[in-house]
């Protein structure tokens, strides 16, 4: 399988691709990640993924397969990206406490002019969190570069009661969806 370009500096996305045996190299996308207003969470993530893809495509062309992704958390119509500071992380975790929320990851893939854009959504139930444990979790630093201010694959797992959907989507890359598009749209099997 040819090496794909991952347009993301996320170590979590790199780890997911590595675990799935997908050869890749990272070329960071210097794209504007300012959220677009008046769009759904799914549209937002797909649009941001496409911006990242275009930024990398502008650097390397599109003769190689490029993959970009963006993840947000959403509850009751409010979108939560990465927290700006500790107070923002506390606000997010307080809002997500004791209820269900959705995690959306949009993906954009392109090679030789063929563009595929899609998304996945996972429903997550977070247990009721106490103010002291929210503050203690924030002090670990873990929430500060995570959408929704938690990491389901790390210490933040102690807050998550249930998942309905892809675990890897919550981590930041729906690898099953990516592999389906690799096969269906680009004729690439990760098993060959």
N, C-alpha and C positions, 0 to 999 in steps of 0.2 A: 504494500500500500504506500502511495506517495505521502510525503510529509505535508500536512496542511499548515496553514498559518492561523494561529490563534490571535485575534486582535483584542487582547485583554492582558492586563498585568495581574489579574487575580490569581493568586497561588492556588485557590480552591478549584478554579476551572482547569488549571494545569494539572492538578492532582487527579481530577475526574478523568481527563483524557488519558493520562498516563495509566491509570488503573484499568481503563478499557482497552489498553494496548493500541491506542491511536497515535501514530507518530506525528509530531507537530513541532513547530518553533513559534516563539512568541515575538510578535512585532506590536508594540504598544500603539494604541490608537490615541492620537491627540485630538479628540473630538469634543465639541461642545456638548456637555451632558446636562444643560439646563432643561428642566422638564417643560414640555409643551402643555399649555393649559387647555382645558375643555376636551380632553380625550380620555378614553378608558385606560385602565391600568395596562391591559393587553396592548392597546395601540401605542401607549407610551413606551413600553419596553421594546416593542418591535421597531419603533421609530428611532430610539436611542441606539439599538443594535445596528440598525442600518447606517446611522451616522458614523459609528465606529468602523463599520465595514468600509464605507466610502473613504474615510481618512487613511486607512491602511492600503486600500486599493490605489489611492492616489500616490502612495509611496512605492508600491511594488508592481502595479498593474494587476490584471486579473487572469493571467495565464495559470496561476496556481490557485488552489482552493483556499478561500479565506472564510473563517468562521468568527463571528462577533456575537456577543450576548450582553444582555442587561437584565437586572433583577430588581423588582420592587416588591414591597409588602403592602397590602391593602386591607383596611377594615372599615366597614360601613361607608365605603366610597372615598375615604381619605387614604392617600398614597404616602407611604413612608419609604424614603430612600435611606441613604447613609446619614447618621446623625451629624449635625454641625458641631456639636460640643456635648459635654456631659449632661447639661440641662435638657438638651434635645433628646438625648438617649433615654433619660429618665422619663420624659414625656411620652416617648414612643412605647417603652416597656409598660408604663402605667396604662396606656390606652389598649395595648394588646393583652394585658392580663385578664384572666378569667373569661376567655371567649375564643371564638373561631376567627381566623383571618385567612386571607389568601396570599399566596406567594406566586407572582407571575415572573416568568423569564421569557423574554423575547430573544429569538435567534435570527441572524441574517447570514446567509452563505452565498458565495458567488465564485464562479469560475467561468472563464471564456464568455462573459456576457450573460450567463444564466444566473439569475438571482432568485433565491428562495428565502421567504420570510415567514416565520411561524412563531408560535408561543406555546407554553405549557402553563398550567395552573395547578397548584396543590393547596388543599385546604388544611390548615393547621390549627389545632386546639391547644391553647396555652393555659396552664393552671393559674390559679389566683396567686399573685406575687405580692409579698410584703414590701413595704417601702425600704426597709433596712436591707433586704436581700437584693433589691434592685440597685441600691447604692453600692453594695459590696460587689455585685457583678460588674458594674460600671468601672469600679476601681481596678478591676483586672485588666482593663483596656480592651478586652475582646470585642465589645459592641461597637467600637468607634469606626470601623470600616466595613460594617455589615448593614445591608438593607434591613430595616426594622429593628436594628440595634441588638441582634442576637445571632449566634452561630449554632445551628441545630446539630452540627457535627462535632462540636466542641463542648465547652462548659455549659453553653446555653441549652444543651439537650436536657438538663435537669428541669427545665420549665415546660417542655413540650410533652403533652399527654397523648395526643393522637395526630396521625397524618392520614389524609385521604388524597393519594396521588403519589407522584414521584419524589422520593427523598432527595435525589440528586438535583431536582429542580429547586428545592429549598436551599440547597448548598450553593447553587448558582449556575448549573448547566444541566438541562434535561438530556442526559446522554442517550437515552433510548430514542427520543425525538431526533436528535442530531444524527444518530446512526441510521434511522429510518430514511431521513432525507439524503444522507450519503448514498445509500443503496438505491432508493427509488428515483432520485433526481440526478445523481451524478454517477451512478453505476459503480460505486465503490463499496466493497464489503470489507469490514474490519477483520473478518475471519480469514481472508486470503492473504 
